[in-house]
Amino acid sequence: MHTRSTQASPLLVHLRLRGAVLEHAHWNTACCLSVQRTPGAVRGVRGPGQGQRDHHHSSFLLQGFSSMLLPVRVPKAWWGLKPLVSVPLGTLQGKVPTLRSRPLSGQGPAGTGGQDPAPSFRLRTRLLITALFGAGLGGAWLAARSEKERWRQEQRTKALRQAAVGQGDFSLLDHRGQARHKADFRGQWVLLYFGFTHCPDICPDELEKLVQVVRQLEAQPGLPTVQPVFVTVDPERDDVAAMARYVQDFHPRLLGLTGSSEQVAQASRSYRVYYSAGPKDDDQDYIVDHSIAIYLLNPDGLFTDYYGRSKSAEQIADSVRHHMAAFSSVLG
């Protein structure tokens, strides 16, 4: 049973939502409202006929028309509010207020786990485009660098050939006593060095570097064999026997060449090698001043490049590999 109110008095309702206070005065239309704490919302239900306070549901009974019901929808964040909520309707002119909740910080669209996937997708797309663009620039730079290096090498080779270095033939004896001519090395890559066996330090160092280059190239499968050759500029002391004793300390394939003073002079002039014997001391010992360079001959027997003391074995080996890769015989 519902009873009619015998005295109409204003009701002041305070809703504490984020510190705000909603005040509504004068309820001229009575209704029965029961507010319950339920998971998900606060629901209005029709109350019992007698005015009782339930300790479990905390209901509030107002006198009025039993047919009127005011639904109030409250977010989960309001579950901790007081359970008694009443809203006066007289001043709303028949309109029911709607309480809307704002998402808490960190909440996102439903089904996304509170995060918008769009920014992450855009970031990945930008990173991918940047990586592709960088790879394209890097590839273009490497291609341009390789082309420039090839062009410079071709220009260097042309300039060296115009210098007429290594042109002409020579006739010498190897450390076994066999006659050797330039044509004997046709079809082979040759690393050639001019020095003398009594050289205290420079010649042994340069020959050791030459041998290191040969070993590095031998260790790489598929490369042609490189023939190391040592030509003396001191024929007075470096005969066949002296050359044989000297070359065996470096590499088993190192070939020592000697000859008469005229034959050595002719071979040295062909490769633009300068040498001059110094004064003799009391023991008839002397030093020979000479040019220091390692010469590279291609399989056509033509002078291709040279390397001074500043070049390391690794640098020389790399240069030889490039020349081998770019080689094309001009003799057919």
Residue pairs with C-beta under 8 A, 6 or more apart in sequence:
1 49
1 50
2 32
2 49
2 63
2 64
2 65
2 66
3 49
3 63
4 30
4 63
4 64
5 30
5 62
5 63
5 64
6 63
8 28
10 25
10 26
10 27
10 88
11 25
11 27
11 86
11 88
12 23
12 24
12 25
13 22
13 23
13 24
13 85
13 86
13 87
13 88
14 21
14 22
14 23
15 21
15 22
15 81
15 85
16 81
16 82
17 78
17 81
17 99
24 87
24 88
24 91
24 92
25 88
25 91
26 88
26 90
26 91
27 62
27 86
27 88
27 89
27 90
28 89
28 90
29 64
29 65
29 68
29 89
29 90
30 62
30 63
30 64
30 65
30 68
31 62
31 64
31 65
31 68
31 69
31 70
31 89
32 46
32 47
32 61
32 62
32 64
32 65
32 66
32 68
32 69
33 44
33 47
33 60
33 62
33 69
33 70
33 85
33 86
34 44
34 45
34 46
34 47
34 57
34 59
34 60
34 61
35 42
35 43
35 44
35 58
35 59
35 60
35 72
35 83
35 84
35 85
36 42
36 43
36 45
36 57
36 59
36 83
37 57
37 58
37 79
37 83
39 76
39 79
40 76
41 73
41 74
42 72
42 73
42 74
42 78
42 85
43 71
43 72
44 69
44 70
44 71
44 72
45 69
46 66
46 69
47 59
47 61
48 61
50 61
51 61
52 59
52 61
53 59
57 83
58 83
58 84
60 84
60 86
62 86
70 87
70 89
70 96
71 96
72 85
72 87
72 99
73 98
73 99
74 81
74 99
74 101
75 101
77 101
77 104
87 97
89 96
106 114
107 114
108 114
108 115
108 116
109 116
150 326
153 322
153 323
153 326
154 326
156 305
157 304
157 305
160 303
160 304
160 305
160 306
161 302
161 303
163 272
165 270
165 271
165 272
165 295
165 303
165 306
166 270
166 271
166 295
166 297
166 301
166 302
166 303
167 270
167 302
167 303
168 182
168 270
169 181
169 182
169 183
170 181
170 182
170 263
170 266
170 267
170 270
171 179
171 180
171 181
171 259
171 263
171 266
172 179
172 180
172 231
172 257
172 258
172 259
172 263
172 264
172 267
173 179
173 180
173 240
173 257
173 258
173 259
174 180
174 240
174 243
174 255
174 256
174 257
175 240
175 243
175 244
175 246
175 247
175 255
175 256
175 257
175 258
176 240
176 244
177 240
180 255
180 257
182 301
183 301
185 227
185 229
185 297
185 301
186 299
186 300
186 301
187 299
188 224
188 225
188 226
188 227
188 299
189 224
189 225
189 226
189 227
189 296
189 297
189 298
189 299
189 320
189 324
190 226
190 227
190 228
190 229
190 295
190 296
190 297
191 210
191 213
191 214
191 226
191 227
191 228
191 229
191 294
191 295
191 296
191 297
191 320
192 229
192 231
192 271
192 294
192 295
192 296
192 297
193 203
193 206
193 207
193 210
193 228
193 229
193 230
193 231
193 293
193 294
193 295
194 231
194 232
194 233
194 268
194 271
194 273
194 275
194 290
194 291
194 293
195 202
195 203
195 206
195 207
195 230
195 231
195 232
195 233
195 290
196 203
196 232
196 233
196 234
196 237
196 238
196 288
196 290
197 203
197 232
197 234
197 237
197 238
197 242
197 243
197 245
197 246
198 234
198 237
198 285
198 287
198 288
199 287
199 288
200 287
202 292
202 309
206 292
206 294
206 309
207 230
207 250
207 254
208 250
209 294
209 312
209 313
209 316
210 228
210 294
211 228
211 250
211 251
211 254
212 313
213 226
213 313
213 316
213 317
213 320
214 226
214 228
214 251
214 253
215 251
216 313
216 314
216 317
217 223
217 226
217 317
217 320
217 321
218 225
218 226
220 321
223 321
223 324
224 299
224 324
226 320
227 253
227 255
228 250
228 251
228 253
228 254
228 255
229 254
229 255
229 257
230 243
230 246
230 247
230 254
230 255
230 256
230 257
231 256
231 257
231 258
231 264
231 267
231 268
232 238
232 243
232 256
232 257
232 258
232 264
233 264
233 268
233 273
233 275
233 288
233 290
234 277
234 288
235 258
235 259
235 260
235 261
235 263
235 264
236 261
236 277
238 246
238 258
239 258
240 258
242 258
243 256
243 257
243 258
244 256
246 256
247 254
247 255
247 256
257 267
258 264
259 267
268 274
268 275
271 295
271 303
272 291
273 290
273 291
273 293
274 289
274 290
274 291
275 288
275 289
275 290
275 291
276 288
276 289
276 290
277 286
277 287
277 288
277 289
278 286
278 287
278 288
278 289
279 286
280 286
292 308
292 309
293 306
293 307
293 308
294 306
294 307
294 311
294 316
295 303
295 305
295 306
296 303
296 304
296 305
296 306
296 307
296 319
296 320
296 323
297 303
297 304
298 304
298 323
298 327
299 327
299 329
300 329
300 330
300 331
302 330
304 323
305 319
305 323
307 315
307 316
307 319
311 319
